[in-house]
Amino acid sequence: MSEQPTPAQSPKVVVVGGGIGGLTAGALLARRGYSVVIFDQALVPGGCASTFQRRGFTFDVGATQVAGLEPGGIHERIFRELAIEPPAATPCDPACAVFLPGESRPISVWRDPERWQQERSRQFPGSETFWQLLQQLFRASWAFQGRDPVLPPRSLWDLWQLVRAVRPGTLITLPHTFSTVGEVLRAYGLGADQRLKTFLDLQLKLYSQVDADGTALLYAATALAVSQAPQGLFHLQGSMQALSDRLVEGLEKFGGALRMRHTVESIVVQDGRAVGVQVHNQKTGDRWLETADHVVANVTVQDLVRLLGEAAPTGYRRRVEKAPDPSGAFVVYLGVKEAALPGDCPPHLQFLYDYEGPIGENNSLFVSVSKPGDGRAPAGMATITASSFTDVRAWQGGDRYDALKQQYTETAIARLGQYFQLNADTLVHVEAATPRTFQRYTAREMGIVGGLGQRVSSFGPFGFANRTPLKKLWLVGDSTHPGEGTAGVSYSALTVARQIEADS
């Protein structure tokens, strides 16, 4: 074991994990004068927002759309600070086309607010008072988040950042702090509206990991409104890897280093303080202690506890163990001829096939389709990526794994064939990923995706803090406020960069 030397003139930060949260934290800290090194065990950076290539196709691994590229959005703010051009992108319009069981006409989530208001009034008569409440809560929450509060606060500095972000308009959210979407639907007399409830279940499961009955209302207000202008969801030119590439450019521009194929085996703690990480170079086999003034963990809380081992505080470990089981994803990646796509195919679609079945396990699919010339497919071709939530534990056994994977793949293709023209002539490439695949390539425990779920008990002031119970150890990513997605994890990274700067 050898210890790597570090520059004495600037505090050193080691970042564990090169997903979007880790890359953002590393780039921002490098920009602010810290000596930064990021370790990631994969071949390419980006984590669940990375890509892979097959037979001329480029597939987005997990994440397929980005929020926060609009002026003042989190990604735009970060690239402005780094003085890096943001990746080229086009707004998604509609952000999603949602097909309910037995219906051939979708519910289109339009970017234009007026058009979306007209759509939801037509689709869900009598529900406008509910949507207006969401709009009021969204405006207050969005302005509050834009003032960079720290949630949940774990120090006087954190608390001050929270207090200074509050304005009189923020107070409209307080009566709804403990409300769920389902509770408000019932209060408005909409609890028996199956179509509305199912639509919300589908959309919220996608963004918050839980359905309307479980999702915190204040989180839902943002998740359900961020698709509309002046915000919006964006489709990146080239692939999702473009976002990682820009962040790596920003990291290296200010002297930071990214080390791929380096596994962090443990976080080293002495006297209640993180002092470094134990690193394994996959190519050479070398192992060493990389010392640091700060350690930033871009991992799940489950993996943070694993990396800490016996050094994990007992209360923290128990809280993680008691957290509801997170979800996994089954994803099928299709390379197809353009003839497989219907005319005017939206870039993002969501299907539910049976009202009685679960949202997941192939009964629902979230589908992303490439656009001509967007860099994901050769001329005359397209990519179709379809994902479904699944129980990670069902994929851990070895005996049934191959058969289960084949069964899920065939079912997904059959389901997709109800909308797309999929046959031996149009299907060029078929590949699937399971929670075991995600575990292998992202190192997330059991291949879980999307964080802890935005329930009242885990959202905002009740969630896991960026400032951990151990000194100089920080957490970024989808286990922390404000949740999953590239915009969410980037907010957490900005928070940690500010906290470290204030703590130094």
N, C-alpha and C positions, 0 to 999 in steps of 0.2 A: 504494500500500500504506500502510495506517495501522495504528497500534498502539492496541489498546483499553486504556484505563486500568483499573487494578485497585485495590481497597481496600488501603491500606498496613497496616492494623491486623491482618490475618490472612493466613496463607499461602494462596496460590491454587492450586487443583487444577483442571486441565482434564481432563475425561473424554471419550475418543473412543469413541462408540458408546452408544446408549441402549437396549441389550438389558437383560435382567434383571440381568446382572452389573454393567453400567455404572450402571444406576439404583440398584442396591443400594449399590455403592461410593460413588456420589455422595451418596446420602441419609445414609449413615453418617458420611461425612466432614463433611457440612454439620452434622449433629447434634453432631459433635465440635469444631465451631468453625472449620472451614475455609471459605474462599470458593470455591464450587464452580460450575462451568459445564459442562454436558454438551452436546456437539454430536452430532447424528445426521442422516444424510442422508435418512431416510425421512419419510413423512407422519405416522406415528404411532409412539410408542415401543413397545418390547417385543421388537424383533428377530424371532427365530424363534418367540417366544411371543406374537406380536401377533395381531390378528384383522382381518377385512374383512367387509363387508356386501354382500349381493346379494338383491334381491327379498324383503326381509323376513327373510332368513336371516343369521345371524352365524356365520362359519366361523373356527375356530382355525387359524392359518396352518400351524403345525408342531406344537409341543408341545400336548398335549391333557390331561395330568394332572400333578399337582404332588405332590411329597413334601416333608416338613418342616413341615407345618402343625400337627402334634400338639404338645402341651405339651413344651417343651424342644427341639422341632425347629428347624432353622435359620431358616425363615421366621417361626415364632412368636417366636424370640429377637430377630430383627431388628425385627419390628413392635413388640415390647415396648420395645426401646430407643428406637424412633422415637415411641412413645406413639401409635400408629396402630392402629385396628381392622383385623385381618386380613380378607381377603375371605371371604365366606360360602362354605362348601364342605361336601361330603358325602363320606364314605369310599367308595372303589371296592371293591365286594364282589360278585363276585370282581374282583380287580385286573385279571385278563385271563382270557379263555377261549380256549384254544389248540386249534385243529383241525389234526390231522395228516392226511396224504393218505389219502383213502378212508374216513375215520372221521367219523361223524355226531355222536358224543358227544365234547364237548371235555374237555380237561384244564383244570380250573378252579382258578386260583390264589386260594384263599380267604383272606380277611383273618384269620379266626380260626385261630390256630396249630394247634390240635388238629384242626380240620376239614381244614386243608391237609396235616397229617401223614397223616391217613386217606386223603386223595385221592391223594397221591403213593405211598403204600404199595400202594394198589389199582392205580394206573396203572403203577408201576415196581417190581414185586416184587423183593426182594433188594437194594434200593438204599439202605436206611435208614441204614447206616453212613456212606455218602457224605454224606447230608443232615445227619446229626448232626455230622459234621466241619464242614460249612459253618456250622451253627448256632454251634458253639464259636468258630470264627474270626470270625463276625459279631459275637457279643457282645463279644469282645475288641477288634475293630476299631472298633465303634461307640462303646464307652467311650473308646477312645483318641482318636477323631476329636472326640468331645464335649469333650475337654480342649484343643482348638484348637491342635494341633501345626502347625508350618510345614514343608511338604514341597514340593520338596526345599529344605533350608536353604542359604542363600547368604551368611550373615553370622553373627557370634557371637550376635547377638540371635535370629536365626532358629533357630540350633542350640539355644540355651537353651530356646526354646519347644517344640522337639521333645523335648529331654531331660526337661523337667518334665512332659510328657504321658505319659511311659512309667511303667507300673506293673508289678509282677511278673506280673499277668495278661496283659499285652501280649506277654510273651515267647513265648506259645503260637504267635504268628503268625510268629516268626522262621524256623523251619525251612521255612516255605512261601513265603518271600519270592520265590523264583525259580520257583515252581511254576505251571503252567497247569492249567485245569480238565481238559483232555484227559489230561494226565499222571496226575492223581489218579484219574480214571475208570479208566484202564488199571491203575493200582496196586491198585485195589479190585476188579479183575476185571469191570469194567462197560464196557470199551471196545467190546465187540461188541453192546451193547444199543442197537439202532438207534433205538427210540422215545425212550429217555432221552436219547441223544446228540442226536437231532434236536430234541427239546424244548429242551434246553439251548442248542443252536445258535441256535434262533429267539429265545429270550428274551435271550441274551447279545448277539446281533447288534443287538437293539433297544436295549440299554442300554450296550454297550461298543464297538459298531461292528465287532467281530470275533467269530468263532465260539468254541466251547468249546476247541478246540485252541490258539487264540491268546490267549484272555483270561486275564489274571493271576488266580490263584485268590483272592487276598485281595480284589480288586475284586469278583469274582463272588460272594463270600460276602455282601457287602453288597447288591449289586444283586438277588440272588435272595431275600433275606430281608426287605428293607425294605417289602415289600407287606403284611407281617403286623403285627397289633397287638402292642405299643402304638404302633408306627410306622404306616405305611400310605401308600397313594396316594390322592389326593383329586381330586374333580371340582368345579371352581369354578362357582359360580352366576353366570350372565350370560355369561361367556366367560373365556378366559385373559387378556384385556385387564384384567380386574379386578385381577390381580396388579401389572401395570405401573401402573395408576391409583393404587393405594395407595402404591407406591414414589415416584411423582411427587408425591403429596400430602406424603409425608415429606420429600422433597427441598425442596419449596417452603416447607414449614412452617419450615425452619431457614435460609431465605434462599438456597438454591441455585437455579440457573436451568437450564432445559432449552430448547435451541434446535434445533427440528426443521427439516428441509430445509436444513441446513448441512453441507456436505461438508468433512471434514478431508482435505486433499490431501497433506499430509506432516507428519511430526514433525520439528521443528527441533532439531538437536543442536550444541552448542558445547563443545569441550574435553572430550568424553566425557560430557556431561551434557545431558539433555533440558531445553530452555528454553522450549518452546512448540510451537504447531501452526499450520500455514498453513490458514486457513479460507476456504471459498467459500460465500457466501450464494446459494442457488439462486434465490431470488425476485428479489433486486436485482442479482445479478451481482458484488457487491463482494467483494474479497479482502483479507485482512489477516493479520498475524501476531498471534496471541493468546498472550501470554507467560504463563508459569506457573512456580510453584515445584516442582510435581510434575505429571507427565502420566500418567494411567491409561488404558491401552489395553484396551478391551473388544472385542478383535478376535481373529481366528485368528493363529497364529504366522506363517502365510504372509502374511497382510495386514500384520502388524507389520513384517516384513522389507520388504515393498513400500513402506510408509509411511516407513520409515527411509532407503530408497534406499542411497546410497553410505555413509551413516553406520552401516549395520548392521554389527556386528562380523563379521569373516570366519568365525570358528568357529561363531557362531550361525547365520549364513546357511547354511553347509554342513550343519549339523545339520538345519535345516528342509528343505533340498533333499533330504536322504537319508531323510527320514521317509516311511513307506509312504503311498501315495495315499489320502487320505480319501474318504469316500463322499458321494454326493449323494442327493437324494430326488426321486422322482416322486410327486405327490400328486393325487388326484382328489377334488373336493368336490361332494357331491350334496345337493341340497335335495329331499326326498321327502315324499309323503303318509305318514302313520303306518301306512297299510295295507301299506306296503312292508316293515315290520319284523315279524319273527316274534314270537310271544308270549314274554315274559320275556327279551327281548334284552339280553344283558350290555352294559355301556357301553363295554367295550374287548375286542376280539377279535383273534386272530392266526391267519392261515391259511397253511398250506403246501400247495401243490397237487400237487407231484411230488417224490418223494424224490431223483430223479436231477438235478433242476434246481438252480440256485443259490438261495441265500436273498437274494432281490432280483429285480430285472428283471421284476416282476409275477408271479413264481412264488411269492412270499410277500407278504402284505399285512397291515399293522397297521391296524386299523379302530377308530375312535371314533364312538360314536353318541350323539346328544343325548338328554336325558331330558325328558319333558313338564314344562313350566313352568320349565326351567332358563335361559330367556332366549335360546336359540340359534335358535328356530324359532317361527313363528306357531302358533296353536292348530290341532291336527289335523295338524301337519307335524313333520318331524324333519330333522336334518342327519346325513349319513354322510361321514366323512373317512377316506380310505384311502391309506396311503403305502407305498412300496416303495423299497428302496435301489437305486441305479443308479450307473453309472460316469459321473462328471461329464464326462469327455472325449468321450463319445459324443454329447453335446448341444451341443458347441461349433460344429460345422459348420453353415453356413446352408442348404445345398442340401436336406438331408433333414429339417430340423428340424420343419417343420409336419407332414410325413407321419409322422415318428416319434412326435410328440406325439399325433396322432390314433390311431395304432396302439396306443400304450400306453393311451390313454383307453378305447378300445373293448375291449381285452383286460381291463383292470381291471373295467369294468362287467360284462363277461361272467363273469368270475370271481366277482364279488360277487353276481351273479344266481343263483349256486348256493345262496346262503343267504338273500338278501333277494329280495323280489318286485319286481323292477325291470322296468318296461315303460312304454309311452307314457303310460299313465294315472297311474302313481305317481311318475314322474320329473318334477320341476318345474324343477330347475336343475342344469346340469352345467358344471363348470369344472375345469381342470387346471393344475398348476404343475410346472415342470421345474427342473433346476438353473439354467438361464438365468433363470427367474423369480425364484428365490431370490437369484441374483447381482444382479439389478436392484433388488430391494427391500431386501436386507440388506447389499449391498456385499461379501459374503464371496466371496473369490476362487473363480471358477468355480462359485459356488453351493454350496460344500461345507457339510455339516451334521454336527453331533455330535462335533466334536473329532478327535483323532488316533487314537483307538482305545486301549483299555486293555490293551495288551500288557505283558508284564513290563518290556520296555525303555522304556516310556513311562508307567508307572504309579508314583505315589507318589514314592519317593526317586530314581527314574530319569527323571522327567518334566521338563517345562519349568517353571522356577520363576516365581513371581510377581515376584520381584526380578530384573530383567533385567540384562545386563552393563553397561548404560548407567545412570549415576547419575540418580536422580529419575524414572526411567521404569519403570512397573509394568504387569504383564500380568494381566488377569482374564478369566474365561470358560472355555469348554470345552476349551481347549488346556492348561489347568493343573490341578493337583490340586484337588478329587478327581474331576474329569471333567464329563461332560455333564449336562443336566437343570437345571431351575430351582434345585433344592437344591444341586447341585454348583457351579454358577457363583456362587451366593450365598455358599457357603463361601469361595470364592476371593476374593470381594469383601470379606468380613469380614476375611480374612487381610491383604489389602492395606491396609484402613483401619487395622488395628493396626500394620502395618509402617510406614506413613507417620507415624502418631502417634509411634512409637518413634524414627523417623528425624529428626523435626523438632527 
